[in-house]
């Protein structure tokens, strides 16, 4: 039986799902006005979710080592989107 108390891939999947609309907005529209505000709001929400994931890591550790790959992916996508939004 596996432990579910630690951070898993699912811990980092929710921020990735929140960032998916940001990627779509940036690719299919111009990031001005309302779209820019929505994009920044979703990036802030993803940052809060990533911080929540880190709280889980600090309190309970990771359930499996494969969770670190998802962690790196989620942080990379957030950094990429913030960089793209600051250049807009």
C-alpha positions in Angstrom: 0.0 0.0 0.0 1.4 3.4 -0.9 1.4 6.5 1.2 -0.8 9.4 0.1 0.2 11.8 2.8 3.2 13.2 0.9 3.2 15.4 -2.2 2.4 13.5 -5.4 2.2 14.3 -9.1 -1.4 15.5 -8.4 -0.1 18.1 -6.0 1.7 19.9 -8.9 -1.0 19.1 -11.6 -3.5 21.7 -10.3 -1.2 24.6 -10.9 -0.6 23.3 -14.4 -4.3 23.1 -15.0 -4.7 26.7 -13.9 -1.9 27.8 -16.2 -3.4 26.1 -19.3 -5.8 29.0 -20.0 -2.9 31.5 -19.6 -1.0 29.6 -22.3 -4.2 29.6 -24.5 -4.8 33.3 -23.9 -1.2 34.2 -24.8 -1.2 32.1 -27.9 -4.6 32.9 -29.4 -5.3 36.5 -28.3 -3.4 39.7 -27.7 -2.6 40.1 -24.0 -4.1 43.5 -23.5 -6.7 44.9 -21.2 -9.0 42.3 -19.7 -7.0 39.3 -21.0 -3.8 40.6 -19.4 -5.6 41.0 -16.1 -7.1 37.5 -16.3 -3.7 36.1 -17.2 -2.0 37.8 -14.2 -4.8 36.6 -11.9 -4.4 33.0 -13.0 -0.6 33.2 -12.6 -1.1 34.5 -9.1 -3.5 31.6 -8.4 -1.0 29.1 -9.8 1.7 30.6 -7.5 -0.5 30.2 -4.5 -1.2 26.6 -5.4 2.5 26.0 -5.9 3.2 27.4 -2.4 0.5 25.1 -1.0 2.3 22.2 -2.7 5.6 23.2 -1.0 3.8 23.4 2.3 2.8 19.7 1.7 6.4 18.8 0.9 7.8 20.5 4.0 5.2 18.9 6.3 4.9 15.4 4.8 7.7 15.0 2.2 7.0 13.4 -1.2 5.2 10.2 -1.7 7.2 9.2 -4.7 10.3 10.6 -6.4 8.4 11.0 -9.7 6.6 13.9 -8.1 9.7 16.0 -8.5 9.4 15.9 -12.3 5.9 17.3 -12.1 7.2 19.9 -9.6 9.9 21.1 -12.0 7.4 21.2 -14.9 4.9 23.3 -13.0 7.6 25.8 -11.9 9.0 26.0 -15.4 5.7 26.7 -17.0 4.9 29.4 -14.4 8.3 31.0 -14.9 7.8 30.9 -18.7 4.4 32.5 -18.5 5.5 35.2 -16.1 8.4 36.0 -18.4 6.1 36.1 -21.4 3.6 38.3 -19.6 6.3 40.8 -18.5 7.4 41.1 -22.1 3.9 41.7 -23.4 
